[in-house]
């Protein structure tokens, strides 16, 4: 077939994009080829990619609400550390994002060798009536299975869950790290706080009803995007078009979008409890929240405490994080507070924060004395 192109069966759908692109290229229609590449990449970002943890791990426990993932790689001895990932609409990939850009990897590389991660499962229809108590109970199972005493690293929502556990069972928590965690939801200002108080509880109940008893991840994703609509509905598409021929940029974008564009569902009852009791009525900070049969007092928490907040965090303003210092029973000389550049997501997966601040947190964890 010298001098001739190998014939393609253009009746096969797989070949259609290639056939069109070839014809456009031959006719010199470079802009059309670029447009086709852009549309194909948009479809890939929206439908083909899925979250994937970056670092080697094994499943230590497979529970109804989560898989507890073990990153210890055979390490034994010392107090285990559980990273409690947010159960707030996105997967635990936020804590194990990318090789060289992973919070759990950073902890291990800086001396925290027994590391575990809560990988919360997307809620299914049969989980719609689960409450916060069920999630606390399974976190407690994880702690007891690891020996009954751990360091807890709470990220965002995972922080208020870790705080609840520490208040309910203070003897089980060696040290507590709270990163971007809303402990006093009445403190500070921000679009999320405004939205929670602007809409009545009935609005959130209707969303849950529309999801068949679940708070669907796609509803929450739309809400987050609407906090910054220009960025998500205009600028992101312009950026993609401008970088469509940059493979390095595309790879980074695909990694991020595989996490961000694929949210998980929450039990409707769990979600409405969080909205009403924590974000509208602030029960945890006020000592009125009942967890596992007991009213929780934050003063019961006396372990060393590390508080991390972002300067530009509009999801959890710094005031909501740092308020923990005055609410908990930990002595002032055992509390570290750190304000770092960047926004909310950057606290957990930002390359700069992982490089400049999480190694210090890892060393802080390893310095905490074991209980006698």
Secondary structure, DSSP 4 states (H G I P E B T S, - for coil): -TTSPPP--TTSHHHHHHHHHHHHHHTT-HHHHHHHHHHHHHHIIIII------S--EEEEE-SSEEEEE--TT--SS-EEEEE---SSS-GGGGS-BTTB-HHHHHHHTT--SEEEEEEPPP-GGGTT--HHHHHHHHHHHHHHTTS-EEEEEETHHHHHHHHHHHH-GGGEEEEEEES--SSTTSS--HHHHHHHHS-HHHHHHHHHHTTTEE-HHHHHHHHHHHTHHIIIIIHHHHHHHTTT-HHHHHHHHHHHHHHTS---EEHHHHHHIIIIIIIS-HHHHT--EETTEE--GGG--SEEEEEEETT-SSS-HHHHHTHHHHS-S-GGGEEEEEESS-TTHHHH-HHHHHHTHHHHHHHHHHSPPP-
